[in-house]
Amino acid sequence: MILNVKNLKKVYTSRFGGHHVQALSNVTFSVDEGEFIAIMGESGSGKTTLLNILAALDKPTSGEVFLDGKALVGISEKEISAFRRDNLGFVFQDFNLLDNFSIKDNILLPLVLAGKSFEKMNTSLKPVLIKLGIEDIIEKYPYEISGGQKQRTAIARAIITNPKLLLADEPTGALDSRATDSLLKLFRKINEDGQTVLMVTHSIKAASHASRVLFLRDGTVFHQIYRGESTNEELYQKISDTLTILATGGGFNA
């Protein structure tokens, strides 16, 4: 087990304490090493709050999160940046690339921040470039490449540190259908190579590439679907049916 989430609760309180919003009420789940998990749910279901807590960007009101046995909740502010850099990879909808850095420098940034040697950086870079098929654009800048290439660059930056967990927030949200299909195949390949992936998405197509789909409703895990032997098309239909139940306020038989 690489990630263990226990009884997670998050309550936001207004500045003067008069208004409380419960974003997460009792979220419990675990992720095994090498899984590819998609998290879905309607707007306001708690997906973003959960992702922020898993990314150590926010702290829960109560509950526990363990990554590879280490408690995230107890990490000090002083240690938190190094912890993220050493253990987590991030892929965002809007890429978050630095326009004044070349593609190569964007990808190497986490290793530079970690104080790795020039030799170590070059050794780590080549296999990542090959895996993502972006060897020919490394001297270009983000404004010179396509959205799909930007997202491949962002993924390269996220996995070059060999993170324990890759967190993706709507990674296909800014891409056209062709770039989306290409990127989803890439995520599957990265996962098949052993990378644990947790992806928040509204896209049924994106979620249908995962090995398991968790559905949030009203701040808790409402349902989950395991791929099993299902094809992408079969999983797509199961996800669609579940989202219909979520939207209509229904439930599942025991």
Buried (B, 14 or more C-beta within 10 A) or exposed (E): EBBBBBEBBBBEEEEEEEEEEBBBBBBEBEBEEBBBBBBBBBEBBBBBBBBBBBBBEBBBEBBBBBBEEEEBBEBEEEEBEEBBBBBBBBBBBEBEBEEEBBBBBBBBBBBEEEEBEEEEBEEBBEEBBEBBEBEEBBEBBBEEBEBBBBBBBBBBBBBBBEBBBBBBBBBBBBBEEEBBBBBBEBBBEBBEEEBBBBBBBBBBBBBBBBBBBBBBBBBBBBBEBEBEEBEBEEBBBBBEEBBEBBEEEEEEEE
